[in-house]
C-alpha cells in the first residue's frame, strides 16, 4: 500500500456530519470545460430544508465548513489540471473551442 494511505488525516466525530453533507452536495456542483465548479449556495440551502436544519448558527457553521472543504476540493482539482497539462505538454489555448482560432 502507498505510504499516503497510512498518513490519512484523523476525522473527528464532530465533523462527520459536515463531511457527509459535503459528499452529498458534491454531486450538485456544476461541471464545465474548466473542471468542477463550486457547490451553489442554493444547493446548500436546499439541503438544510430537506434535512430540517433550521438553527441559524448551525446553518452558518455548516456553510463555513462546506465552503472551506469546497475551496480545498476546487484548489486540488485546479492544481491537478495544471500539473497534468504541464506534464503532457498539452496546454489548452482555447483553439478547439473556437473552431481552431485562438481566443
N, C-alpha and C positions, 0 to 999 in steps of 0.2 A: 504494500500500500504506500501511496505517496506520503512523504513526511507531513505535508499540509493537512492531511486527514487528522493527524494527532494534535494539530495546533489550532483546531477549531475553537472559536470563542464559546464561552460558557453563557448559556441563555438563562437569565434569572427568571424565576417563576412569575414575578410581577410583570414581566414583559411578554409572556406567552400570548395574551390576548392581542397585543399590538402586532406581534409577528403574524398571528393567524389572520388578523384584519388586513395586514399588508399583502399577504399571499392571496387572500380572497379578492382584494382590489386590484392586484397587479394585472389580472386578466381584463380589466376595464380600461387600461391605458390605450391611447391611440398609437398606432404604428404607422410610420411614414417612411419615405426613402432614406431619411437620415437615421432611422432606427426608432426605438421606443420613445414615446413622449411621456410627460408627467401624468400621474393619475389626476383626473379632473376633480376639483373640489365638489362638483355636483355628484360624483360617484361616491365620495366620502360621505356627503350629506345623505344620500340615498341609503347607504349602509347603516348610518345612525338610525334612520327611520325604520328600516327593515328589522333591525335588531332591538328596537326600543331604547336606544341610548338617548336619554333626554337631559341629563345633567350637563349644564353649561361648562363647568370646569372639566368634567370628564371628556366632553367633546373637544375642548380646547387642548387638553393633554394628548388625546389620540391624534388630533390634527397635526400637532407639532411633531409627534413621533413619526407619523406616517410620512410627513414632508421630509424629515431627516433621512428616513430609510429610502425614500424615493430619490432624493438628491444623490445619495450614495449609489443607488442602483443605476441611475442615469449616467453618473460620472464613470462608473465601471464600464458601462457599455460604450460610452464615448471613447474612453481610453483604449478599450479593446479594438474598436473600429479603427482608430488612428494607428494602433500598433499593427493590425492586420493589413491595412493599406500601405504602411511603410515597409513592412517585411516582404510584401508581394510585389512591390513596385507599382501597384495599381492605385494611383491617386485619382479619385473621382473629380473630373474637371467640369462635370455638368454637360459634356458633349453628347452623351447618349440621350439625355432628357430633351435636349433642344435640337433634335434632328441632325446631330453631327456638328453643330455650331457651338462654339464655346460661349457660355452666358456672359 
